[in-house]
């Protein structure tokens, strides 16, 4: 950054910041919103995610076993 002779910031620096900050924040919040939407699509209404629990594999196997009884393929 360039500073003027008084040691402060020039008007050009402030204008550059004001033009870059909204663009970066829009990109950041857009990416964050997209990530949250995809997580919500994969795990709807989840208060916790099942792959963090040790019983996840047992429950998954039980669900798959029960589904094959209902829908044998």
N, C-alpha and C positions, 0 to 999 in steps of 0.2 A: 504494500500500500504506500502511496505517496502522501506525505503530509506537507502542509504549507509551512511558511517560515515561523508562524507563532507556535508551532508544535501541535496543533490540533488537526482535525481532519478537513479535507477540502470538500467543497460541495459535490465534486465529481464522485468522491468516495461514498458519500451518503446516497447519491442517486444510483450508484452501482449496487449498493446494498439493498435499496428499496426495490430495485428491479430484479435482483437475483433471489432474494428471500421468499417472495410469494411463489415463484416458480418451483424452488426446491421444496417448500412446504406443501405445495399442491401435489408434487410427485410423491413425496413421502406419505402424505395422508391418503392419496389414491392407492398406493401400493399396500398400505396397512389395511385399508377398507377391503381391497380385493382379497387379501390374505384371510381376514376375518369372515368374509362371505364364503370363501371356499371351505374353511374349517367348519362353519355352520352348515354348509351343504353336506359335508361328509359326516358330521356328528350333530344332527339336529337336536336342539334342546338339551345339550349335554352340560351337566354341571361339573363333570370330570370326564377325562378321556380314558377309555378302557385300557389302552395299551400302557398306562402308567401303573396298573394294578397287577399283582402277581397272579391273581385268579383269572386273568383275561384268557389265557390259553385253555384253562379248564372249561370256562363258560362257553368259549367259542366251539370247542369240541362237542359239548353237550347240545348246543343249538344246532350244529350241523348234524349230529346224530338224530335229534328229534325231527329235523326237517326231512331227512331221508326216510323216516318212517311215514311221514305225511305225504311226501312227494317222491316216491321211488323213481329213480331215473335209470 
